[in-house]
């Protein structure tokens, strides 16, 4: 059955000829539109996308020039395959499984946002604005609790680092949800802070484990309510209430890390609605809109936000107004929103594909409902990771994300750049399975 115009529109976020052509090219390359597929008429696609017939005609022309489709007088336009126009698979060494970096081909174009940003009043005015009004308005509309103060930071990683600096207290440990975000435990170690692991179940961090950590003197509780790196959970409403009650009975504060931001496929809850004066939250946009926007949002309790501002070059640093205006424009742009919506679905599909294919290969594989990674059980995580590295598959091991000792070895693989070809994913699963059982020889040449 050939794809309908409405079905195509649901997978195409762009509204210019070039972006429409690029996104349909991607659909052809990954096999969503296979060879022989008949495309809807130009007029029907234009209607479904809400663009002019000329725009779609130009996109179709670009597809023909790439050798991806052909148009016959009576047969319409059909896909001739991706052999001449597609990018061939470049090998596993070109796929980032380690750092969870996004697929930049799924991000919206930036030209219009920057053209808008440089024309705004106040650009290049002397002085600093930790957050412009337009970005604050965007943040308020998406914040799950009333924030007392706001600032921007240079990307989600810096935002998390600044927020961490804001919540630590000399000599006191921090309770951290497990698995922690990639690299976060190493950051705490560099800051000289002891981490206390808080395991999770299907509803979120364990109340008993958090209670024990608070009794041990934890100054803060750091968690990721959307579960972007989780083995099994997203934070449930009831669990959020329970955790908030535990923190409320202590002198600790809460740091919430929303690292997927607009790409999260699940409702990202908070404990801040009950503890607004003791919660600081970081919202990242880098994966959705691009790393070089270098702008994340930090909001919450005034005293914590002020400490975060002070931690950034003693308070004298601030994000470029141009970057802030560009981000605010992108978040408000309906075309960019459609691109992000399509990307969210693609990322979720990649994780689901990995879980299914790895399970079919006989591997014990885990991922939470909002996760952009999979966790694979192995006998010896160090040996398995080393063997995979010899084949160009660079993965992380469980001990970098868990404080508490795990019953089995674990490998973490990001699915954000995973090829959408089931055969390639099956090949990857086979490599991991062989590495897990010690059957994958380490190659040094």
N, C-alpha and C positions, 0 to 999 in steps of 0.2 A: 504493500500500500504506500503510495507516494505521500510525501509530507504536505500538509495543508499550509496555507498562508498564515493562519493563526498560530499553528505549531511552530513555524519558522520564526515568527515574530517573538514568540516566547523565549527563544534561544538567542536572539540577536538584540543586543542592547544599543548599538549605534544608530544614529539617525543621519549620518552623512554617507555619501557614496563610498568613500574610502574605508570607513569603519564597517559598513555593511559588508563590503567585499572581503575585508580581513576576517570578519567573524564567520562568514560562510566558508571561507577558505579553511579556517580552523575546523569547522564541522565536517568538511570533506576529508581533511587530513586524518582526523581521529576516527573516521568511519561512521559518524552519525548520519552523514549523507553518502551512501555507498555508490559505487559505479552503477550507472543505469537509472539512478533515482531521477524522476522527473520533477523539476522545480515548479512551484506554482507560477501563475502568470504574473507578469510585472505589475499589472494593475491591481491584482488581489494582494500582492505583497505590499505595495504602496499603501493600500487602504488599511491593512492590518498594522503596518508600522506607523501610519500617520504622517507619511512623507509624500513628496511629489512622485509622479510616474517617472519624471526625468531623473530623479535621484536613484531610483532602483535600476533604471535602464543603464545609467552610468556604472553602477555596481556590477551589473551583469556583463557589461563590456569589459570591465577589469578582470572578471573571472574568466572570460573567454581569452583575454590576452595572456593569462597565466596558464592556459591550457587545461583548465579544470572543468569547464563546461562547453557544450556545443549547442547551437540553436539551429533547428531545422524549421523550414517553413511550415510544415504541417505537424511536426512532432513536438514542438515546443522546445524548451531548454532542458537538457539532461546532463547529469554528472558523467564525465568521461573517466573519472578516477584521479587519484592524487599522485600518480607516478611522475608526471612532468612538472607539476607545480608545488608539490608538497616538500617539506623539509624532512629528509630521512632521519630515522632515529640515530642520534649521534653517540649512543653508548651510555652506559650507566654512570660513567665518571662525570657526565655532564648534567646529571640529575642531582639536585640537592636533597639528600635524605637527612642531613645532619642539622642544618641551621634553621629549617622550617621557613626558608625564604619563599616568597610568593611566586606565582607565574605572572611575569610582567605582561604577557600577551593578553591577560584577562583584566587589565587595568584600563580605565578610561583615558582618553587623550587629555593633555594638560593645556593645550594652546589657548583655548578660549578662557580658561580660568586665570591664566597668567596675564592675558591681555586685559581682562577685567581688573585684576589686582593692581597692575601698575598705574591704572587711571584713577585710583581711589584717593580722595582727599586725605592728607596726613602722611602719605608715603614720603619718606625721607625727611619728615619733620624731626627737628632736634629733640632728643630725649628717647625714652623707651616706653613701650606699652607691653606689659607682660601678657595681656590678652586684649585684642580689639573687640569692640562691641559686637560686630557681626559674628565673630566666631563664638563669643559668649552666648549669643542668642541661639546659635545652632546647637551649642552644648546643652543649654538649659532644656531645649525641647527633647533631648535624648537622655537626660540624666535621670536616674531612678530615685533620687532623693533630693531634697532642697539643699544645695551646696551653699556654704557661707562665704566661700572665696574661690577664686579661679586663677589659673596661670596656664601658660602653654610651655611645652618643652620640645626639644629637638628630636622627636620621634619617640616611639613607645618604649624603647630600651632605656633612653635617658630619662623619660618620665618615671619609669619604674625605679631607676637608680635614685632619682631625687626624692621620690616618695619614700623609698626605703631609708634614706638618710634622715627623713623627717620623723620616722617612727622609732628609730633605734634609740636605746638608752644605754649609756655606758655600763658595762658589766652585766647586762641582762640579756637573756636569750630571746629568740623570736620563734613563734610557732608558725610552721610553714606547711600548707597543704601539699600532700604527695600524690602523684609526682609533681615536682616543682617545674616551673618553666625552664627551658634549656638555658644552662649557664647561671641560673639564679643562685644555686647553692654555692657555686664558686665565687659569685659576687659577695655573698655574705661572709665567706671565709676571708676574702681580701679585706673586708671591712672589720674583721676581727669579731664577728658576731656568731655565736653558737646557734645552730638551728635545731629545733625540736620538731620532728616529723609528725604530721597529723594525717593518718590514712583516711581513705574515703570508702563509702559504700555507694549504692546506686543513687542515694538522695543527696550525697555531698560529704563534706568532712565529718568525721566521727565526733559526736558530742563528748563521748567519754575521753577520747584522746585530747580534744581541745581543753576539756576540764583539767586533765592531768597536766597539760602544758602550762596552763594559767596558774595552777597550784605550784608549779616549779618556778614561777616568776617571770613568765614570758611577758615582754613589754608590748608586743604586738602580735596580731594574727594576720598572716598574709595568705590570701587565697585567690583563686581564679574561678569566679562563679559560673562562667560559661563553659568550663572544662575543655579548653582548646588543646590541652596535652594530656587529657585524662585517659585512664584505662577503662572507665565505666560510667562516669556520672556527669550530670549538670546539677547545680544547686537547686533543690526544690524549695517551694515556698514555706512549707512547714519546717524544714531543716534550717532555713535562713532565720526564722523566728527563734528557733531553739538555740542556735549559735549566738544570735544577738543577745539573748537573755544571759548566756554564760559570760560573754564579754562585759555586759552591763554590770554584772556583779563583781567585776574585777577593776583594776586601774589600767587595763590594757586598751590599746587602740586597734583599729582595723585598717589594713591596706588591701584594696580590691584592684586586681589587674584584669582589665578587659582588653586583651591583646589582639583579638580578631576584630573588634569594633563592628562596623557595618557588615562584615562577612560572617558573623556568627549565625548559624542556622537555627539556634535555639533562643528562647527568652532568657536573657541574662539578668538574674535577680541580684538582690543586694541585701546587706544587713544595715546599710546606711539609712534606710527609711526609719529605722528604730533608733539608730545611733548617729544622727547627722553631725553632732559635735565631736564625734570620736572616730570618724571614718574619712579616709582619703582614697580617692579612686582615680585610676589612670585609664584613659580611653585612647587607644591607638587607631590611627587611620592609615598607617604605612602600607599594610598589606592590601588594603582596598584601593588606595589611590596612588601609591608610589612612594618609595623610600625618600626620594629627593625632595618631597614636600617638607620633610624633616619637622613635622609639627604634630604633637599629641596634645591632649587636654588633660590637665590635672585639676580636680575640684574636690571640695569637701570642707572639712572642719577648718576654720580660719587659722588656728594656731599651727596646724599641720601644713597647710598650703604655704603659709609664711615661712615655715622652716624649710620647705622644699625650694622656695624662691631664694632664700639665703644660701642654700647649699650649692646653687648654681653661680659660681664665680662671685660669691659673697653678695649676691643679689643684683650685680650690675649687668648681667647678661640677660638678653631677651630675644625672642624669636623675631625674625624679620617680619615687618608688617605685610610685605608682599607675599610671603609664604602663608601667613595667617589668612589674608584676604583670598588667596587662591584656594586654600582648603575650604573656607566658608562657602565660596562660590561653587565648588565641586559638590559639596554636600547638599546644596540647594538645587543643583542642576538636574532636571528630570532625565536628560539623556545619560548623564553620568550615573544616576541612580539605576537606570535600566541595565547599564553595563555591570554595575556591582551586583545587582540582583541575579544576573546571568552567571557571574563569577561564583557567587555563593552556591548556586545549584551545581556548578561544575566541580567545585571543591568537595562538596558533600558526596557527589557521585564517585569521585576518585577514592575517597575513603571507603565508601561502601564497596566499590570494586575490589579494593585491596583486601578488605576483611573477607569477602566472599571467596576470592581466588586463593588466598593464603589458607583459609579453612579447608577448601577443597583439596589443597596440597597436603593436608594432614597436620598443619601447624596450629598450635594454640595461640590465637591472635585476639587482641582486645583493643577496643576503641570506644570512647564515650560518644553520646549522641551529638555533641558539638565539637568533636575532636578533629584536628587536622593532622594527626599522627596515628600510627598503629604501634602496638606493643606486641612483640613476638617472644614467647617463652623459648628459651634455649637452655642447654645443659651448662655450658661455660660461656658466659657473655663475652669475656675478653678474647678467648680463642676464636669464637664465631665472628666477632667484629674484625679481628685481624685477618682471618681467611677471606672475608668479604672484601676488605680493603684491597687485597691482592687482585681482585676482579673489578676494581673501580667502584665498588659499592661502599660508600663511606657512611656509616651509621653511628649512633650513640648507644651507650650501654646504660643499664638501669641505675647503676650506682651513682651516676652524675645527677640524677633527679630524685633519688630516694635517700632519706636519712636513715630510716629503719631498714634493717636487713630483710631482704625478700627471700621467699622460700625457693625461688627458681631464678635462673639468669634471665635477663630481659634485654631485648634490642628495641630501640626506638627508631622508627622510620617516618619521616615526614611524607605526607601524601600530596602536598600542594603542587609539586611538579611531576607527579606520577603520570606516565603515559596512559592514555585511555584505551589502549589496545589490550584486550584480555590476554592475548598470546604473549605479549611482552611482560605483563604482570605475572603470568604463570611462569615465565622464564626466571623472573626475579624471585618468586616464591620457591622455585626449585633450588636456586643458589642459596637462599637462606636456609632451606631445609638441609641441604648438604653441609653447609657450614655448621649448622646446629648439631649434626651427628658426626662431625669430624671427618666428613668425606670430601671436603673441598680443600684441595692442597693449596697451601700458601705459596704464591709465586713471587720470587724476588728478582726476576729478570724480565 
